[in-house]
Amino acid sequence: MSRPRLLLLDEPSLGLAPLIVLEIFAIIDELNRDGVTILLVEQNARLALQHSHRAYVLEAGEVTIAGHASQLMDDERVLHAYLGN
């Protein structure tokens, strides 16, 4: 499909070498700058938040935390549970 408006990605970093992950996320950022909306599901919370505008934390299928990615990076619940701080 040429020129998609929406791209759904499920764990794009899973099982990849760190340098490849950086390349993948650089491409994701570029696609987003070009106007593609991206829905990203990623267990690497720090990486996902660094490359997102908005974020949602799901627990048992329910949205428990939502907001701008920069806000979630500073949220004590997210820091403790997902970012190891």
Distance bins in CASP14 RR format, pairs under 12 A and 6 or more apart:
PFRMAT RR
TARGET T0000
AUTHOR 0000-0000-0000
RMODE 2
METHOD distances of the structure
MODEL  1
1 7 0 0 0 0 1 0 0 0 0 0 0
1 36 0 0 0 0 0 1 0 0 0 0 0
2 36 0 0 0 0 0 1 0 0 0 0 0
3 31 0 0 0 0 0 1 0 0 0 0 0
3 34 0 0 0 0 1 0 0 0 0 0 0
3 35 0 0 0 0 1 0 0 0 0 0 0
3 36 0 0 0 0 1 0 0 0 0 0 0
4 31 0 0 0 0 1 0 0 0 0 0 0
4 32 0 0 0 0 0 1 0 0 0 0 0
4 34 0 0 0 0 0 1 0 0 0 0 0
4 35 0 0 0 0 1 0 0 0 0 0 0
4 36 1 0 0 1 0 0 0 0 0 0 0
4 37 0 0 0 0 1 0 0 0 0 0 0
4 38 0 0 0 0 1 0 0 0 0 0 0
4 39 0 0 0 0 0 1 0 0 0 0 0
5 31 0 0 0 0 0 1 0 0 0 0 0
5 32 0 0 0 0 0 1 0 0 0 0 0
5 34 0 0 0 0 0 1 0 0 0 0 0
5 35 1 0 0 1 0 0 0 0 0 0 0
5 36 1 0 0 1 0 0 0 0 0 0 0
5 37 1 0 0 1 0 0 0 0 0 0 0
5 38 0 0 0 0 0 1 0 0 0 0 0
5 39 0 0 0 0 0 1 0 0 0 0 0
6 31 0 0 0 0 0 1 0 0 0 0 0
6 32 0 0 0 0 0 1 0 0 0 0 0
6 35 0 0 0 0 0 1 0 0 0 0 0
6 36 1 0 0 1 0 0 0 0 0 0 0
6 37 1 0 1 0 0 0 0 0 0 0 0
6 38 1 0 0 1 0 0 0 0 0 0 0
6 39 1 0 0 1 0 0 0 0 0 0 0
6 40 0 0 0 0 0 1 0 0 0 0 0
7 27 0 0 0 0 0 1 0 0 0 0 0
7 28 0 0 0 0 1 0 0 0 0 0 0
7 30 0 0 0 0 0 1 0 0 0 0 0
7 31 1 0 0 1 0 0 0 0 0 0 0
7 32 0 0 0 0 1 0 0 0 0 0 0
7 34 0 0 0 0 0 1 0 0 0 0 0
7 35 0 0 0 0 0 1 0 0 0 0 0
7 36 1 0 1 0 0 0 0 0 0 0 0
7 37 1 0 0 1 0 0 0 0 0 0 0
7 38 1 0 1 0 0 0 0 0 0 0 0
7 39 1 0 0 1 0 0 0 0 0 0 0
7 40 0 0 0 0 1 0 0 0 0 0 0
7 41 0 0 0 0 0 1 0 0 0 0 0
8 28 0 0 0 0 0 1 0 0 0 0 0
8 36 0 0 0 0 0 1 0 0 0 0 0
8 37 0 0 0 0 1 0 0 0 0 0 0
8 38 1 0 0 1 0 0 0 0 0 0 0
8 39 1 0 1 0 0 0 0 0 0 0 0
8 40 0 0 0 0 1 0 0 0 0 0 0
8 41 0 0 0 0 1 0 0 0 0 0 0
8 42 0 0 0 0 0 1 0 0 0 0 0
9 24 0 0 0 0 1 0 0 0 0 0 0
9 25 0 0 0 0 0 1 0 0 0 0 0
9 27 0 0 0 0 0 1 0 0 0 0 0
9 28 1 0 0 1 0 0 0 0 0 0 0
9 31 0 0 0 0 1 0 0 0 0 0 0
9 32 0 0 0 0 0 1 0 0 0 0 0
9 36 0 0 0 0 0 1 0 0 0 0 0
9 37 0 0 0 0 0 1 0 0 0 0 0
9 38 1 0 0 1 0 0 0 0 0 0 0
9 39 1 0 0 1 0 0 0 0 0 0 0
9 40 1 0 1 0 0 0 0 0 0 0 0
9 41 1 0 0 1 0 0 0 0 0 0 0
9 42 1 0 0 1 0 0 0 0 0 0 0
9 48 0 0 0 0 0 1 0 0 0 0 0
9 51 0 0 0 0 0 1 0 0 0 0 0
9 52 0 0 0 0 0 1 0 0 0 0 0
10 38 0 0 0 0 0 1 0 0 0 0 0
10 39 0 0 0 0 1 0 0 0 0 0 0
10 40 0 0 0 0 1 0 0 0 0 0 0
10 41 1 0 1 0 0 0 0 0 0 0 0
10 42 0 0 0 0 1 0 0 0 0 0 0
10 43 0 0 0 0 0 1 0 0 0 0 0
10 48 0 0 0 0 0 1 0 0 0 0 0
11 21 0 0 0 0 0 1 0 0 0 0 0
11 24 0 0 0 0 0 1 0 0 0 0 0
11 40 0 0 0 0 1 0 0 0 0 0 0
11 41 1 0 0 1 0 0 0 0 0 0 0
11 42 1 0 0 1 0 0 0 0 0 0 0
11 43 1 0 0 1 0 0 0 0 0 0 0
11 44 0 0 0 0 1 0 0 0 0 0 0
11 47 0 0 0 0 0 1 0 0 0 0 0
11 48 0 0 0 0 0 1 0 0 0 0 0
12 20 0 0 0 0 1 0 0 0 0 0 0
12 21 1 0 0 1 0 0 0 0 0 0 0
12 22 0 0 0 0 0 1 0 0 0 0 0
12 23 0 0 0 0 0 1 0 0 0 0 0
12 24 1 0 1 0 0 0 0 0 0 0 0
12 25 1 0 0 1 0 0 0 0 0 0 0
12 26 0 0 0 0 0 1 0 0 0 0 0
12 27 0 0 0 0 1 0 0 0 0 0 0
12 28 1 0 0 1 0 0 0 0 0 0 0
12 31 0 0 0 0 0 1 0 0 0 0 0
12 38 0 0 0 0 1 0 0 0 0 0 0
12 39 0 0 0 0 0 1 0 0 0 0 0
12 40 1 0 0 1 0 0 0 0 0 0 0
12 41 0 0 0 0 1 0 0 0 0 0 0
12 42 1 0 0 1 0 0 0 0 0 0 0
12 43 0 0 0 0 0 1 0 0 0 0 0
12 44 0 0 0 0 1 0 0 0 0 0 0
12 47 0 0 0 0 1 0 0 0 0 0 0
12 48 0 0 0 0 1 0 0 0 0 0 0
12 51 0 0 0 0 0 1 0 0 0 0 0
13 19 0 0 0 0 0 1 0 0 0 0 0
13 20 0 0 0 0 1 0 0 0 0 0 0
13 21 1 0 1 0 0 0 0 0 0 0 0
13 22 0 0 0 0 1 0 0 0 0 0 0
13 23 0 0 0 0 0 1 0 0 0 0 0
13 24 1 0 0 1 0 0 0 0 0 0 0
13 25 1 0 0 1 0 0 0 0 0 0 0
13 28 0 0 0 0 0 1 0 0 0 0 0
13 40 0 0 0 0 1 0 0 0 0 0 0
13 41 0 0 0 0 0 1 0 0 0 0 0
13 42 1 0 0 1 0 0 0 0 0 0 0
13 43 0 0 0 0 1 0 0 0 0 0 0
13 44 1 0 1 0 0 0 0 0 0 0 0
13 45 0 0 0 0 0 1 0 0 0 0 0
13 46 0 0 0 0 0 1 0 0 0 0 0
13 47 1 0 0 1 0 0 0 0 0 0 0
13 48 0 0 0 0 1 0 0 0 0 0 0
13 50 0 0 0 0 0 1 0 0 0 0 0
13 51 0 0 0 0 0 1 0 0 0 0 0
14 20 0 0 0 0 0 1 0 0 0 0 0
14 21 0 0 0 0 1 0 0 0 0 0 0
14 24 0 0 0 0 0 1 0 0 0 0 0
14 41 0 0 0 0 0 1 0 0 0 0 0
14 42 0 0 0 0 1 0 0 0 0 0 0
14 43 1 0 0 1 0 0 0 0 0 0 0
14 44 0 0 0 0 1 0 0 0 0 0 0
14 47 0 0 0 0 0 1 0 0 0 0 0
15 21 0 0 0 0 1 0 0 0 0 0 0
15 24 0 0 0 0 0 1 0 0 0 0 0
15 43 0 0 0 0 0 1 0 0 0 0 0
15 44 0 0 0 0 0 1 0 0 0 0 0
16 22 0 0 0 0 1 0 0 0 0 0 0
16 23 0 0 0 0 1 0 0 0 0 0 0
16 24 1 0 0 1 0 0 0 0 0 0 0
16 25 0 0 0 0 0 1 0 0 0 0 0
16 42 0 0 0 0 0 1 0 0 0 0 0
16 44 0 0 0 0 0 1 0 0 0 0 0
16 47 0 0 0 0 0 1 0 0 0 0 0
17 23 0 0 0 0 1 0 0 0 0 0 0
17 24 0 0 0 0 0 1 0 0 0 0 0
18 24 0 0 0 0 0 1 0 0 0 0 0
18 25 0 0 0 0 0 1 0 0 0 0 0
18 44 0 0 0 0 0 1 0 0 0 0 0
18 47 0 0 0 0 0 1 0 0 0 0 0
19 25 0 0 0 0 0 1 0 0 0 0 0
19 26 0 0 0 0 0 1 0 0 0 0 0
20 26 0 0 0 0 0 1 0 0 0 0 0
20 27 0 0 0 0 0 1 0 0 0 0 0
21 27 0 0 0 0 0 1 0 0 0 0 0
21 28 0 0 0 0 0 1 0 0 0 0 0
21 42 0 0 0 0 0 1 0 0 0 0 0
21 44 0 0 0 0 1 0 0 0 0 0 0
21 46 0 0 0 0 0 1 0 0 0 0 0
21 47 1 0 0 1 0 0 0 0 0 0 0
21 48 0 0 0 0 0 1 0 0 0 0 0
21 50 0 0 0 0 0 1 0 0 0 0 0
21 51 0 0 0 0 0 1 0 0 0 0 0
22 28 0 0 0 0 0 1 0 0 0 0 0
22 29 0 0 0 0 0 1 0 0 0 0 0
22 44 0 0 0 0 0 1 0 0 0 0 0
22 47 0 0 0 0 1 0 0 0 0 0 0
22 50 0 0 0 0 0 1 0 0 0 0 0
22 51 0 0 0 0 0 1 0 0 0 0 0
23 29 0 0 0 0 0 1 0 0 0 0 0
23 30 0 0 0 0 0 1 0 0 0 0 0
24 30 0 0 0 0 0 1 0 0 0 0 0
24 31 0 0 0 0 0 1 0 0 0 0 0
24 38 0 0 0 0 0 1 0 0 0 0 0
24 40 0 0 0 0 0 1 0 0 0 0 0
24 42 0 0 0 0 0 1 0 0 0 0 0
24 44 0 0 0 0 0 1 0 0 0 0 0
24 47 0 0 0 0 1 0 0 0 0 0 0
24 51 0 0 0 0 1 0 0 0 0 0 0
25 31 0 0 0 0 0 1 0 0 0 0 0
25 32 0 0 0 0 0 1 0 0 0 0 0
25 38 0 0 0 0 0 1 0 0 0 0 0
25 40 0 0 0 0 1 0 0 0 0 0 0
25 42 0 0 0 0 1 0 0 0 0 0 0
25 44 0 0 0 0 1 0 0 0 0 0 0
25 46 0 0 0 0 0 1 0 0 0 0 0
25 47 1 0 0 1 0 0 0 0 0 0 0
25 48 0 0 0 0 1 0 0 0 0 0 0
25 49 0 0 0 0 0 1 0 0 0 0 0
25 50 0 0 0 0 1 0 0 0 0 0 0
25 51 1 0 1 0 0 0 0 0 0 0 0
25 52 0 0 0 0 0 1 0 0 0 0 0
26 32 0 0 0 0 0 1 0 0 0 0 0
26 33 0 0 0 0 0 1 0 0 0 0 0
26 47 0 0 0 0 0 1 0 0 0 0 0
26 50 0 0 0 0 0 1 0 0 0 0 0
26 51 0 0 0 0 1 0 0 0 0 0 0
27 33 0 0 0 0 0 1 0 0 0 0 0
27 34 0 0 0 0 0 1 0 0 0 0 0
27 36 0 0 0 0 0 1 0 0 0 0 0
27 38 0 0 0 0 0 1 0 0 0 0 0
27 51 0 0 0 0 0 1 0 0 0 0 0
28 34 0 0 0 0 0 1 0 0 0 0 0
28 35 0 0 0 0 0 1 0 0 0 0 0
28 36 0 0 0 0 1 0 0 0 0 0 0
28 37 0 0 0 0 0 1 0 0 0 0 0
28 38 1 0 0 1 0 0 0 0 0 0 0
28 39 0 0 0 0 0 1 0 0 0 0 0
28 40 1 0 0 1 0 0 0 0 0 0 0
28 42 0 0 0 0 1 0 0 0 0 0 0
28 47 0 0 0 0 0 1 0 0 0 0 0
28 48 0 0 0 0 0 1 0 0 0 0 0
28 50 0 0 0 0 0 1 0 0 0 0 0
28 51 1 0 0 1 0 0 0 0 0 0 0
28 52 0 0 0 0 1 0 0 0 0 0 0
29 35 0 0 0 0 0 1 0 0 0 0 0
29 36 0 0 0 0 0 1 0 0 0 0 0
29 38 0 0 0 0 1 0 0 0 0 0 0
29 40 0 0 0 0 0 1 0 0 0 0 0
29 47 0 0 0 0 0 1 0 0 0 0 0
29 50 0 0 0 0 1 0 0 0 0 0 0
29 51 1 0 0 1 0 0 0 0 0 0 0
29 52 0 0 0 0 0 1 0 0 0 0 0
29 53 0 0 0 0 0 1 0 0 0 0 0
30 36 0 0 0 0 1 0 0 0 0 0 0
30 38 0 0 0 0 0 1 0 0 0 0 0
30 51 0 0 0 0 0 1 0 0 0 0 0
31 37 0 0 0 0 1 0 0 0 0 0 0
31 38 1 0 0 1 0 0 0 0 0 0 0
31 40 0 0 0 0 0 1 0 0 0 0 0
31 51 0 0 0 0 0 1 0 0 0 0 0
32 38 1 0 1 0 0 0 0 0 0 0 0
32 39 0 0 0 0 0 1 0 0 0 0 0
32 40 0 0 0 0 1 0 0 0 0 0 0
32 51 0 0 0 0 1 0 0 0 0 0 0
32 52 0 0 0 0 1 0 0 0 0 0 0
32 53 0 0 0 0 1 0 0 0 0 0 0
33 51 0 0 0 0 0 1 0 0 0 0 0
33 53 0 0 0 0 0 1 0 0 0 0 0
35 53 0 0 0 0 0 1 0 0 0 0 0
37 52 0 0 0 0 0 1 0 0 0 0 0
37 53 0 0 0 0 1 0 0 0 0 0 0
37 54 0 0 0 0 0 1 0 0 0 0 0
38 48 0 0 0 0 0 1 0 0 0 0 0
38 51 0 0 0 0 1 0 0 0 0 0 0
38 52 0 0 0 0 1 0 0 0 0 0 0
38 53 0 0 0 0 1 0 0 0 0 0 0
38 54 0 0 0 0 0 1 0 0 0 0 0
39 48 0 0 0 0 0 1 0 0 0 0 0
39 52 0 0 0 0 0 1 0 0 0 0 0
39 53 0 0 0 0 0 1 0 0 0 0 0
39 54 0 0 0 0 0 1 0 0 0 0 0
39 55 0 0 0 0 0 1 0 0 0 0 0
39 56 0 0 0 0 1 0 0 0 0 0 0
40 47 0 0 0 0 1 0 0 0 0 0 0
40 48 1 0 1 0 0 0 0 0 0 0 0
40 49 0 0 0 0 0 1 0 0 0 0 0
40 50 0 0 0 0 0 1 0 0 0 0 0
40 51 1 0 0 1 0 0 0 0 0 0 0
40 52 1 0 0 1 0 0 0 0 0 0 0
40 53 0 0 0 0 0 1 0 0 0 0 0
40 54 0 0 0 0 0 1 0 0 0 0 0
40 55 0 0 0 0 1 0 0 0 0 0 0
40 56 0 0 0 0 0 1 0 0 0 0 0
40 69 0 0 0 0 0 1 0 0 0 0 0
41 48 0 0 0 0 1 0 0 0 0 0 0
41 52 0 0 0 0 0 1 0 0 0 0 0
41 55 0 0 0 0 0 1 0 0 0 0 0
41 56 0 0 0 0 1 0 0 0 0 0 0
41 57 0 0 0 0 0 1 0 0 0 0 0
41 58 0 0 0 0 1 0 0 0 0 0 0
42 48 1 1 0 0 0 0 0 0 0 0 0
42 49 0 0 0 0 1 0 0 0 0 0 0
42 50 0 0 0 0 0 1 0 0 0 0 0
42 51 0 0 0 0 1 0 0 0 0 0 0
42 52 0 0 0 0 1 0 0 0 0 0 0
42 55 0 0 0 0 1 0 0 0 0 0 0
42 56 0 0 0 0 0 1 0 0 0 0 0
42 57 0 0 0 0 0 1 0 0 0 0 0
42 58 0 0 0 0 0 1 0 0 0 0 0
42 69 0 0 0 0 0 1 0 0 0 0 0
42 82 0 0 0 0 0 1 0 0 0 0 0
43 57 0 0 0 0 0 1 0 0 0 0 0
43 58 0 0 0 0 0 1 0 0 0 0 0
43 82 0 0 0 0 1 0 0 0 0 0 0
44 50 0 0 0 0 1 0 0 0 0 0 0
44 51 0 0 0 0 0 1 0 0 0 0 0
44 52 0 0 0 0 0 1 0 0 0 0 0
44 82 0 0 0 0 1 0 0 0 0 0 0
44 83 0 0 0 0 0 1 0 0 0 0 0
45 51 0 0 0 0 0 1 0 0 0 0 0
45 52 0 0 0 0 0 1 0 0 0 0 0
45 55 0 0 0 0 1 0 0 0 0 0 0
45 56 0 0 0 0 0 1 0 0 0 0 0
45 57 0 0 0 0 1 0 0 0 0 0 0
45 58 0 0 0 0 0 1 0 0 0 0 0
45 65 0 0 0 0 0 1 0 0 0 0 0
45 69 0 0 0 0 0 1 0 0 0 0 0
45 72 0 0 0 0 1 0 0 0 0 0 0
45 73 0 0 0 0 1 0 0 0 0 0 0
45 75 0 0 0 0 0 1 0 0 0 0 0
45 77 0 0 0 0 0 1 0 0 0 0 0
45 78 1 0 0 1 0 0 0 0 0 0 0
45 79 0 0 0 0 1 0 0 0 0 0 0
45 80 0 0 0 0 0 1 0 0 0 0 0
45 81 0 0 0 0 1 0 0 0 0 0 0
45 82 1 1 0 0 0 0 0 0 0 0 0
45 83 1 0 1 0 0 0 0 0 0 0 0
45 84 0 0 0 0 1 0 0 0 0 0 0
45 85 0 0 0 0 0 1 0 0 0 0 0
46 52 0 0 0 0 0 1 0 0 0 0 0
46 55 0 0 0 0 0 1 0 0 0 0 0
46 69 0 0 0 0 0 1 0 0 0 0 0
46 72 0 0 0 0 0 1 0 0 0 0 0
46 73 1 0 0 1 0 0 0 0 0 0 0
46 78 0 0 0 0 1 0 0 0 0 0 0
46 79 0 0 0 0 0 1 0 0 0 0 0
46 82 1 0 0 1 0 0 0 0 0 0 0
46 83 1 0 1 0 0 0 0 0 0 0 0
46 84 0 0 0 0 1 0 0 0 0 0 0
46 85 0 0 0 0 1 0 0 0 0 0 0
47 55 0 0 0 0 0 1 0 0 0 0 0
47 69 0 0 0 0 0 1 0 0 0 0 0
47 73 0 0 0 0 0 1 0 0 0 0 0
47 82 0 0 0 0 0 1 0 0 0 0 0
47 83 0 0 0 0 0 1 0 0 0 0 0
48 54 0 0 0 0 0 1 0 0 0 0 0
48 55 1 0 0 1 0 0 0 0 0 0 0
48 56 0 0 0 0 0 1 0 0 0 0 0
48 57 0 0 0 0 0 1 0 0 0 0 0
48 69 1 0 0 1 0 0 0 0 0 0 0
48 72 0 0 0 0 1 0 0 0 0 0 0
48 73 0 0 0 0 0 1 0 0 0 0 0
48 78 0 0 0 0 0 1 0 0 0 0 0
48 82 0 0 0 0 1 0 0 0 0 0 0
48 83 0 0 0 0 0 1 0 0 0 0 0
49 55 1 0 1 0 0 0 0 0 0 0 0
49 56 0 0 0 0 0 1 0 0 0 0 0
49 57 0 0 0 0 0 1 0 0 0 0 0
49 65 0 0 0 0 0 1 0 0 0 0 0
49 67 0 0 0 0 0 1 0 0 0 0 0
49 68 0 0 0 0 1 0 0 0 0 0 0
49 69 1 0 1 0 0 0 0 0 0 0 0
49 70 1 0 0 1 0 0 0 0 0 0 0
49 71 0 0 0 0 1 0 0 0 0 0 0
49 72 1 0 1 0 0 0 0 0 0 0 0
49 73 1 0 1 0 0 0 0 0 0 0 0
49 74 0 0 0 0 1 0 0 0 0 0 0
49 75 0 0 0 0 1 0 0 0 0 0 0
49 78 1 0 0 1 0 0 0 0 0 0 0
49 79 0 0 0 0 0 1 0 0 0 0 0
49 82 0 0 0 0 1 0 0 0 0 0 0
49 83 0 0 0 0 1 0 0 0 0 0 0
50 69 1 0 0 1 0 0 0 0 0 0 0
50 70 0 0 0 0 1 0 0 0 0 0 0
50 72 0 0 0 0 0 1 0 0 0 0 0
50 73 1 0 0 1 0 0 0 0 0 0 0
50 83 0 0 0 0 0 1 0 0 0 0 0
51 69 0 0 0 0 1 0 0 0 0 0 0
51 70 0 0 0 0 0 1 0 0 0 0 0
51 73 0 0 0 0 0 1 0 0 0 0 0
52 66 0 0 0 0 0 1 0 0 0 0 0
52 67 0 0 0 0 1 0 0 0 0 0 0
52 68 0 0 0 0 1 0 0 0 0 0 0
52 69 1 0 1 0 0 0 0 0 0 0 0
52 70 0 0 0 0 1 0 0 0 0 0 0
52 71 0 0 0 0 0 1 0 0 0 0 0
52 72 0 0 0 0 1 0 0 0 0 0 0
52 73 0 0 0 0 1 0 0 0 0 0 0
53 67 0 0 0 0 1 0 0 0 0 0 0
53 68 1 0 0 1 0 0 0 0 0 0 0
53 69 1 0 0 1 0 0 0 0 0 0 0
53 70 0 0 0 0 1 0 0 0 0 0 0
53 71 0 0 0 0 0 1 0 0 0 0 0
53 72 0 0 0 0 0 1 0 0 0 0 0
54 63 0 0 0 0 0 1 0 0 0 0 0
54 65 0 0 0 0 0 1 0 0 0 0 0
54 66 1 0 0 1 0 0 0 0 0 0 0
54 67 1 0 1 0 0 0 0 0 0 0 0
54 68 1 0 0 1 0 0 0 0 0 0 0
54 69 1 0 0 1 0 0 0 0 0 0 0
54 70 0 0 0 0 1 0 0 0 0 0 0
54 71 0 0 0 0 1 0 0 0 0 0 0
54 72 0 0 0 0 1 0 0 0 0 0 0
55 63 0 0 0 0 0 1 0 0 0 0 0
55 64 0 0 0 0 0 1 0 0 0 0 0
55 65 1 0 0 1 0 0 0 0 0 0 0
55 66 1 0 0 1 0 0 0 0 0 0 0
55 67 1 0 0 1 0 0 0 0 0 0 0
55 68 1 0 0 1 0 0 0 0 0 0 0
55 69 1 0 1 0 0 0 0 0 0 0 0
55 70 0 0 0 0 1 0 0 0 0 0 0
55 71 0 0 0 0 1 0 0 0 0 0 0
55 72 1 0 1 0 0 0 0 0 0 0 0
55 73 0 0 0 0 1 0 0 0 0 0 0
55 74 0 0 0 0 0 1 0 0 0 0 0
55 75 0 0 0 0 1 0 0 0 0 0 0
55 78 0 0 0 0 1 0 0 0 0 0 0
55 82 0 0 0 0 0 1 0 0 0 0 0
55 83 0 0 0 0 0 1 0 0 0 0 0
56 62 0 0 0 0 0 1 0 0 0 0 0
56 63 1 0 1 0 0 0 0 0 0 0 0
56 64 0 0 0 0 1 0 0 0 0 0 0
56 65 1 0 0 1 0 0 0 0 0 0 0
56 66 1 0 1 0 0 0 0 0 0 0 0
56 67 1 0 0 1 0 0 0 0 0 0 0
56 68 0 0 0 0 0 1 0 0 0 0 0
56 69 0 0 0 0 0 1 0 0 0 0 0
56 71 0 0 0 0 0 1 0 0 0 0 0
56 72 0 0 0 0 1 0 0 0 0 0 0
56 78 0 0 0 0 0 1 0 0 0 0 0
57 63 1 0 0 1 0 0 0 0 0 0 0
57 64 1 0 1 0 0 0 0 0 0 0 0
57 65 1 1 0 0 0 0 0 0 0 0 0
57 66 1 0 0 1 0 0 0 0 0 0 0
57 67 0 0 0 0 1 0 0 0 0 0 0
57 69 0 0 0 0 0 1 0 0 0 0 0
57 71 0 0 0 0 0 1 0 0 0 0 0
57 72 1 0 0 1 0 0 0 0 0 0 0
57 75 0 0 0 0 1 0 0 0 0 0 0
57 77 1 0 0 1 0 0 0 0 0 0 0
57 78 1 0 0 1 0 0 0 0 0 0 0
57 79 0 0 0 0 0 1 0 0 0 0 0
57 80 0 0 0 0 0 1 0 0 0 0 0
57 81 0 0 0 0 1 0 0 0 0 0 0
57 82 1 0 0 1 0 0 0 0 0 0 0
57 83 0 0 0 0 0 1 0 0 0 0 0
58 64 1 0 0 1 0 0 0 0 0 0 0
58 65 0 0 0 0 1 0 0 0 0 0 0
58 66 0 0 0 0 1 0 0 0 0 0 0
58 82 0 0 0 0 0 1 0 0 0 0 0
59 65 0 0 0 0 1 0 0 0 0 0 0
59 66 0 0 0 0 0 1 0 0 0 0 0
59 77 0 0 0 0 0 1 0 0 0 0 0
59 78 0 0 0 0 0 1 0 0 0 0 0
59 81 0 0 0 0 1 0 0 0 0 0 0
59 82 0 0 0 0 0 1 0 0 0 0 0
64 72 0 0 0 0 0 1 0 0 0 0 0
64 75 0 0 0 0 0 1 0 0 0 0 0
64 77 0 0 0 0 1 0 0 0 0 0 0
64 78 0 0 0 0 1 0 0 0 0 0 0
64 81 0 0 0 0 1 0 0 0 0 0 0
64 82 0 0 0 0 0 1 0 0 0 0 0
65 71 0 0 0 0 1 0 0 0 0 0 0
65 72 1 0 0 1 0 0 0 0 0 0 0
65 73 0 0 0 0 0 1 0 0 0 0 0
65 74 0 0 0 0 0 1 0 0 0 0 0
65 75 1 0 0 1 0 0 0 0 0 0 0
65 76 0 0 0 0 0 1 0 0 0 0 0
65 77 1 0 0 1 0 0 0 0 0 0 0
65 78 1 0 0 1 0 0 0 0 0 0 0
65 79 0 0 0 0 0 1 0 0 0 0 0
65 80 0 0 0 0 0 1 0 0 0 0 0
65 81 0 0 0 0 1 0 0 0 0 0 0
65 82 0 0 0 0 1 0 0 0 0 0 0
66 72 0 0 0 0 1 0 0 0 0 0 0
66 75 0 0 0 0 0 1 0 0 0 0 0
66 77 0 0 0 0 0 1 0 0 0 0 0
66 78 0 0 0 0 0 1 0 0 0 0 0
67 73 0 0 0 0 0 1 0 0 0 0 0
67 74 0 0 0 0 0 1 0 0 0 0 0
67 75 0 0 0 0 1 0 0 0 0 0 0
67 78 0 0 0 0 0 1 0 0 0 0 0
68 74 0 0 0 0 0 1 0 0 0 0 0
68 75 0 0 0 0 0 1 0 0 0 0 0
69 75 0 0 0 0 0 1 0 0 0 0 0
69 78 0 0 0 0 0 1 0 0 0 0 0
70 78 0 0 0 0 0 1 0 0 0 0 0
71 77 0 0 0 0 0 1 0 0 0 0 0
71 78 0 0 0 0 1 0 0 0 0 0 0
71 79 0 0 0 0 0 1 0 0 0 0 0
72 78 1 0 1 0 0 0 0 0 0 0 0
72 79 0 0 0 0 1 0 0 0 0 0 0
72 81 0 0 0 0 0 1 0 0 0 0 0
72 82 0 0 0 0 1 0 0 0 0 0 0
72 83 0 0 0 0 1 0 0 0 0 0 0
73 79 1 0 0 1 0 0 0 0 0 0 0
73 82 0 0 0 0 0 1 0 0 0 0 0
73 83 1 0 0 1 0 0 0 0 0 0 0
73 85 0 0 0 0 1 0 0 0 0 0 0
74 80 0 0 0 0 0 1 0 0 0 0 0
74 83 0 0 0 0 1 0 0 0 0 0 0
74 85 0 0 0 0 0 1 0 0 0 0 0
75 81 0 0 0 0 1 0 0 0 0 0 0
75 82 0 0 0 0 1 0 0 0 0 0 0
75 83 0 0 0 0 1 0 0 0 0 0 0
75 85 0 0 0 0 0 1 0 0 0 0 0
76 82 0 0 0 0 0 1 0 0 0 0 0
76 83 0 0 0 0 0 1 0 0 0 0 0
76 84 0 0 0 0 0 1 0 0 0 0 0
76 85 0 0 0 0 1 0 0 0 0 0 0
77 83 0 0 0 0 0 1 0 0 0 0 0
77 84 0 0 0 0 0 1 0 0 0 0 0
77 85 0 0 0 0 0 1 0 0 0 0 0
78 84 0 0 0 0 1 0 0 0 0 0 0
78 85 0 0 0 0 1 0 0 0 0 0 0
79 85 1 0 1 0 0 0 0 0 0 0 0
END
